[in-house]
Amino acid sequence: MTISTNKSKTLFHLQTDHTSYIIQELENGELGQVYYGPKIHQKESYDNLMTREIHDATPSLSEGMQDFQPELIKQEYASFGKGDYRYPAFPIEQPNGSRITEFKLQNFAIKEGKSRLKDLPSTFDDTNDDAQTLVLNLKDQITDLNLDLNYTVFPHQDVIVRSSTFINSTAADYKINTAYSSQLDLPDANYDLIQFSGNWARERHLYRSPLRPGLQSVSSLRAASSHQQNPFIMLARPETDEQSGAAFGFNLVYSGNFKDSVEVDQFDASRVMVGINPDEFAWNLQSGTSFQTPEAIMSFTEDGMNQLSQQMGAFYTDHLVAPKFAKQERPILINNWEATYFDFDEKKLMSIVNKAHALGVEMFVLDDGWFGKRNDDTTSLGDWFVDKDKFPDGLGHFSQQVHDLGMKFGLWFEPEMISCKSKLHEDHPDWMVGDPNAQLIPSRHQFVLDMAKPEVVDYLYEKISQIMSDTKLDYIKWDMNRNITDTFSRYLKPEQQAEFAHRYMLGVYRLYDQLTKAFPEVLFESCASGGGRFDLGMMYYAPQAWTSDDTDAVERIKIQYGTSYGYPLSMMGAHVSAVPNDQNGRITSLKTRGAVAFFGDLGYELDITKISEEELKQTKEQIDFYKQYRNLFQFGKFYRIDSPFEEDGNITSWEVVSDDKSLAIVGRYQLLNHPSVAYQRQYFVGLDPNKQYTVNDSSETFYGDELMNAGYFVKMAQVDGNYSSDFHSDLLIAKEI
């Protein structure tokens, strides 16, 4: 049993293979947090962990319960206004304006497995992986509202999934002002907060800072998870590193406004909250309705941050990503965007397709510019019909030519957007997000469709599904190139406007859900001007994402390294592009560009009709090499070794290892070359200490313990062709003998 109770049914012990999570009913009928950490034995009670002492200047619940001071108690899902001055998990506004509630435990249920949520992306247990679900039902003594706290334990990945369901079976209407998905009260604050922040073209850089009194948080109000912040955070002990030490991981299965916060109170206790951002959110809980929060994911390990990333990544593969694609190797693709931009026709594209086919590329992806009158970025978004000037015989004719070569065909869409210069806008100007009485703010010359309006979703499904059928499409790149500024829906009532951001995401998810169910063989890749919605909500429908618009190999080292803490390599689109790089003008060797892009889902973003014969030869060698080791690169166990976020950061290294430890590949990257450097060694990790290996087919053999503890000598970087030895890369391939 992963979930057990004591005899009095007042204590709930959730156990994974290596962790325990314990909840207890308190004297007032509410729920307290007892423990989350390394696995401990089951007992009838943990009185020592719930010991209380009376503190002065701290409110007590009542005269008869002087030692019940809510501000001092670790709570499971804290309400508002009962003497706990920390931020609450939820306040519910009553018709008289009061936000005081008293939710007490009524009953509970333990169920086998885990089913999907309705209308939201969610985790599941389709393979009977020993998951169990606990539902704690609470009832408010004032309003008669019900609240279900949902927990699913996935024992073998050491993951617990949480969410909350607010249920109104009364005759009155209420208003939810905040609804976090999970809360965790920890007994101390001796942790570092690790977050992954940045901006467009430099997403998910690692920042690590000690917890301090007060509130620390990462959040988004962009109606997207954002380039600037990511819903994944970690709490780690100060001494924790990649290979050892305690660490918690928190993530949210959601793509819209979010907030992850850690509050340290005056007693050095820490409260972690994960969920929808309470700013710009409210929900009218009308009579006979319910509200379901997105799911939050928690995991813990004592074995360092690599282990945390690996167990969470394994969990996503088994219990979040669509099973068809979870372990299916991703095709090597070429995208025409940086080769042609909007200037193309069928003949020009076929020259790229034919050359790509000769190189061994497996899929051609047609990017922006194939629809409406889309010759620049000022027009036609929303007009999802083929531009007959570019494709006089139709897009299906072009697609058939690609398929006849044995290649797959992919297509770019930006479903959530509208151009003012479009037939769609002429027909439905009211479908655009924004207050018509206010100045509307464009971005990239485009505006946003109101995905909260069902007719918009129905229109998009009809148009996109028709194109998918006509082209026998294999892949969709779903882009989203701007965030919402004018947060107003002409469809929603005035009292619903604070619901808009969430309803917008529900509309996006509905379109994804309809398309993925109608076309289950099509691989979706999410993109939001690069990595602006790199989150688990997207991954449920689109099992890979365009990691960043920045394709410079040097910048990608940090971006991919930071992303790897919260997401596995199979989720990362990683491409080789032309030099000088479009984003920063940097020139790096084709060898280094490939050596970075191998650690993800490989693709190409350059005009292969214009590169030299030598570069074509190198490209074919890269593709052949990647095909040989693709399963390892995409699904091997990933280890971070030398971090680009360290003070020097000149050397970065990472590694993928096969499950049986018979094969490993280290990627080692040197930014700048220095004269007269000391001898350098690369240390492997994750090998079998008793197995013997060769490295790059060397004549010398090495035991695993030697490679991990004594290291492998790395030669000084040398000038590589016409490029300097700055931005140098090495791949070290260890094979079991």
Number of C-alpha atoms within 10 A of each C-alpha: 12 19 21 16 19 14 9 8 13 17 22 22 23 27 27 24 14 17 21 21 20 22 20 24 19 18 11 13 16 21 23 22 23 26 23 22 19 16 15 15 7 16 10 14 17 14 9 8 11 15 9 13 10 13 13 7 6 16 18 21 17 10 8 8 11 14 18 22 20 19 20 23 19 22 26 22 22 24 23 18 15 16 16 20 14 19 17 19 22 19 20 25 20 17 11 7 10 11 18 17 22 20 24 21 21 14 13 15 10 15 12 16 18 24 13 13 14 8 14 21 26 24 26 22 19 14 11 11 16 16 24 22 23 23 20 20 18 23 21 17 12 11 17 17 23 22 23 20 20 20 24 28 26 27 20 15 23 21 27 24 24 24 24 23 19 20 20 21 16 15 9 15 16 22 17 19 18 21 27 24 27 28 23 20 24 20 19 13 21 17 21 20 22 20 24 24 19 18 15 17 22 20 30 31 21 21 14 15 13 14 21 18 15 13 16 15 15 20 21 22 21 19 22 25 28 29 25 20 26 32 31 25 24 23 26 25 18 17 11 18 15 18 17 15 17 21 27 21 22 24 23 30 26 31 29 26 24 27 23 26 22 26 22 22 19 11 12 17 19 27 24 21 24 33 29 27 23 18 15 18 20 23 22 19 21 17 15 12 13 17 17 17 20 27 28 27 25 21 25 30 24 20 16 21 28 21 22 27 24 21 21 25 25 19 20 23 21 20 22 24 26 21 15 11 19 20 15 12 16 22 19 20 23 28 24 23 19 15 20 18 13 17 15 17 17 17 12 13 17 15 12 21 26 16 15 24 17 12 19 18 24 21 24 31 22 20 20 22 26 26 21 19 20 20 18 13 14 16 20 25 29 26 22 21 17 20 19 15 14 20 18 13 12 17 20 18 15 19 21 18 15 20 18 10 13 12 22 22 23 27 22 20 23 17 24 25 21 27 24 19 18 20 18 18 19 11 9 11 15 16 21 26 25 22 14 14 6 8 9 13 12 16 13 10 15 20 25 26 25 30 30 25 17 13 12 19 22 15 12 19 17 12 15 17 16 14 17 19 11 15 20 18 22 21 21 21 24 21 24 21 18 20 18 19 17 18 17 21 28 17 18 16 10 10 10 16 19 20 19 24 26 22 21 21 22 20 22 19 23 21 23 21 17 15 20 17 12 11 16 14 13 19 22 25 22 27 27 26 21 24 31 33 29 33 26 30 25 25 25 24 23 24 25 28 28 25 31 29 21 25 28 26 28 20 17 23 21 21 25 26 24 23 24 21 28 25 23 25 25 27 31 26 25 30 31 24 25 23 18 12 15 14 13 13 11 14 18 21 22 18 18 22 25 24 22 26 25 25 31 23 26 28 26 24 19 21 19 22 16 11 12 10 11 9 15 18 11 16 23 17 14 20 20 15 12 21 17 11 15 22 16 22 27 24 25 25 24 29 25 22 21 19 20 22 17 11 7 8 13 16 19 21 23 21 23 26 24 18 14 10 19 16 21 27 24 25 22 22 25 21 16 13 17 12 6 7 8 8 9 12 13 20 17 27 24 19 25 17 16 11 15 19 25 19 20 12 12 11 8 8 16 23 17 24 18 18 23 18 13 13 17 17 12 13 10 16 17 12 12 12 8 7 14 16 20 19 22 26 23 18 18 20 20 26 19 20 12
